[in-house]
Amino acid sequence: MFLDREIHSAMSQRLMEGAKILLLFGARQVGKTTLARHLLKELPFRALELTGDDAVVCELLASRDAVLLDGLVAGYGLLFLDEAQRIPDVGLALKLIHDRHPELRLLVSGSSALDLASRTREALTGRTWSFHLHPFSYRECLALRNPAEQDRRLDQDLVYGMYPEVQAYEGDADRAAYLRELHAAYLFKDLLEMGGLRNPRKLVDLVRMLAYQVGSEVSLPELATALGLSRDTVAHYVDLLEKAFIVFRLKGFSRNLRNEVTRNDKVYFHDLGVRNVAIGDFRPSSARQDQGALWENFLVAERRKRPSPGVEGRFWRLHSGAEVDYVEVEGEDLRAFEFKLSPRARARAKATARWAETYPQAAWRRVDRGNYLDFIAHS
């Protein structure tokens, strides 16, 4: 199933300009290689495709032998290097190629930011454009389906998520089987290989605990106690999970009001299929006690997939318990959102009184089953 990705045109434009190295980040199985090959076919350059999974390629690039590298790229206008995080000191090799062949376009893909980001950005400062590829978004899917057709898939997507392969399957059994294989074979591969983890079982347990706390503030000391690990180790594991594009964090919003909560973050999953396979629950969303958490995670994750430079997502809560589910900060502009499944009584819905008193200039909206497509796809 090929779906034109939202970052496609921006990447194509940057490659045509030819001035920078493009870094394409994203979790495994989200379609990075498919997108890159599609770009290679449509761009007017002779392209060379290499992969860090090839031991010969790894050895050659790691050698940083200028003569060998010159011979490797001779006659090509574009180099696509996939799984680049597997190549030792790949940033130095790319810098050497770029400096010796400034006319050569470089497209570099990695399934994890664990090593690729650190190994490239320091060596390639000022030479790169970075792109993050998510699982499919509803905005992208609306190019193939009308809103009513996409809306009919919502219950399925709340359970099985938006990975391209999941979207291509027709039956729930196949979707569940794929997610179990993803969880077992791919999801933690980069973490285990490059994260230096001493307790991989603890990592799996941590992911399960985070899955049960979606939409709630996460206390690292409490997680550490439950797992029998130090707080610093748990913080390191959560950071690795973020860099592997499994989870992301929202921080509390505050403008120096003493009783605003900012100490703990909320943790969400980039994909609900990954979240649900972590707890082994593929029941229909309507039959579940966690449907509110599924709904909140879905909306926040989909909103984050929109190209929105300069926008920061937050949540807001007072020690008294008053809260706003999601806040967007864009410069001095504030937008607050309340998430509810039921569209009933939307006309009577009002912002939390304390929020309205504290930030009267902020925009406020209720997002529910009746208007969510506008929230995640258009507004």
C-alpha positions, -999 to 999 in steps of 0.1 A, spaced: 0 0 0 17 32 -11 5 64 4 19 98 -6 36 109 27 32 145 39 69 151 40 74 138 5 73 172 -13 95 189 12 121 162 9 119 163 -29 124 200 -29 155 199 -6 171 172 -27 165 192 -59 182 221 -43 211 198 -35 227 220 -8 223 197 22 223 162 35 188 149 43 184 128 74 152 107 75 144 94 110 116 71 121 107 39 138 111 6 121 85 -5 96 69 30 91 79 32 54 112 51 53 128 29 26 96 29 6 95 67 7 132 70 -2 129 47 -32 99 66 -44 119 98 -43 148 81 -61 125 71 -90 110 105 -95 142 126 -92 164 132 -122 196 119 -107 214 86 -111 211 71 -77 232 47 -56 215 28 -28 235 13 0 225 -1 34 242 -3 67 230 -39 70 257 -48 44 289 -56 62 310 -46 31 293 -12 30 299 -8 68 336 -16 65 341 7 35 324 37 50 339 32 84 374 31 68 369 67 56 394 60 28 390 89 5 401 71 -26 377 42 -20 349 65 -13 356 86 -44 354 54 -65 322 43 -47 302 75 -56 318 83 -90 292 89 -117 262 92 -93 241 122 -85 224 109 -54 234 85 -26 208 69 -5 222 52 26 197 32 46 201 18 81 229 43 86 229 40 123 247 6 120 278 22 105 305 33 130 311 70 130 289 74 100 288 111 103 325 114 96 322 93 65 292 114 53 311 146 60 341 133 40 319 124 10 300 157 12 331 178 14 348 160 -15 316 158 -36 294 189 -28 274 183 -59 263 148 -47 228 146 -30 228 125 2 197 109 16 204 91 49 178 70 67 179 54 101 154 35 121 165 50 154 179 83 166 200 65 192 232 66 172 223 82 139 215 116 154 245 118 177 269 104 151 258 127 123 247 160 137 280 169 155 300 159 124 276 175 99 266 207 117 251 231 92 249 205 64 217 187 72 179 188 70 161 164 93 127 148 87 107 125 109 85 99 93 55 88 115 32 59 109 4 69 85 -16 99 96 -53 106 91 -44 136 71 -25 114 47 -52 88 46 -78 114 37 -60 117 3 -73 81 -4 -106 81 15 -133 106 21 -140 117 57 -169 93 61 -149 63 49 -120 73 72 -143 78 101 -156 42 97 -121 29 103 -117 48 136 -125 19 160 -101 -3 141 -73 23 142 -78 29 180 -69 -8 185 -45 -17 157 -28 17 150 -15 32 118 15 13 107 15 9 69 15 -29 71 -14 -29 96 -34 -6 73 -29 -30 44 -43 -60 61 -80 -68 58 -85 -89 89 -80 -83 126 -62 -116 131 -35 -106 106 -32 -71 121 -27 -86 156 -2 -112 143 18 -84 126 19 -63 157 30 -93 178 59 -99 154 68 -62 153 69 -62 191 89 -94 194 114 -90 165 118 -53 156 105 -28 182 134 -30 207 161 -42 183 180 -9 182 176 -3 219 191 -37 227 219 -34 202 229 2 208 214 12 241 237 -8 263 208 -23 283 216 -47 310 180 -56 318 160 -60 285 132 -77 304 129 -46 325 125 -25 294 96 -46 282 80 -43 317 85 -5 316 68 -2 282 38 -22 296 36 1 327 38 32 305 10 17 283 -13 15 314 -5 51 323 -13 68 290 -29 102 297 -17 102 333 13 119 348 42 95 351 63 94 382 98 81 375 105 73 412 73 52 413 82 33 381 117 28 395 103 13 427 79 -10 408 107 -22 385 134 -25 411 156 -1 392 172 33 401 154 64 391 182 74 368 181 40 350 143 44 344 149 79 331 175 66 308 152 38 295 124 63 289 148 85 270 158 55 248 122 47 241 117 83 229 148 81 207 135 49 192 102 66 184 81 43 206 69 69 231 69 107 234 65 130 264 43 160 271 55 185 297 32 205 319 25 240 308 31 269 332 38 306 332 50 308 368 17 302 386 27 285 418 1 258 419 5 247 382 19 212 380 51 208 359 72 182 377 60 151 360 55 144 323 27 126 305 39 98 282 20 88 250 27 62 223 35 72 187 12 44 176 -17 28 194 -11 -6 179 23 -6 196 7 4 228 -20 -23 227 3 -51 218 25 -41 248 -4 -50 271 -18 -78 249 -52 -62 245 -69 -61 210 -105 -59 222 -128 -34 204 -123 1 218 -160 3 228 -157 -27 251 -127 -14 270 -123 6 302 -93 24 287 -112 39 258 -107 74 271 -69 68 273 -70 54 237 -89 85 225 -66 109 242 -35 92 229 -49 90 194 -57 127 192 -24 139 207 -4 116 184 -23 125 153 -20 162 161 17 158 165 20 143 130 9 176 114 37 197 100 37 225 126 71 241 132 72 264 163 43 246 180 48 229 213 24 205 229 17 206 266 -8 196 292 -20 218 321 -31 209 356 -33 226 390 -26 209 423 -63 213 430 -71 189 402 -83 214 375 -68 204 342 -68 209 304 -60 178 283 -39 194 257 -24 229 252 -5 242 222 20 270 226 30 290 196 49 320 206 25 340 227 -5 322 213 -22 295 234 -48 270 223 -64 247 248 -83 215 240 -106 192 260 -110 156 247 -143 138 251 -156 108 232 -192 118 232 -203 148 210 -233 154 233 -236 188 249 -208 204 229 -227 236 226 -228 239 264 -192 229 270 -170 256 285 -133 258 294 -122 249 329 -130 279 350 -95 282 365 -79 279 330 -103 306 317 -95 329 346 -57 323 343 -54 325 306 -84 345 293 -67 352 260 -63 316 251 -84 299 224 -104 268 237 -121 239 219 -137 207 229 -127 178 206 -150 148 204 -162 120 181 -182 145 161 -155 170 151 -122 152 156 -113 150 119 -112 188 117 -89 189 148 -64 164 134 -66 170 97 -75 206 90 -73 231 118 
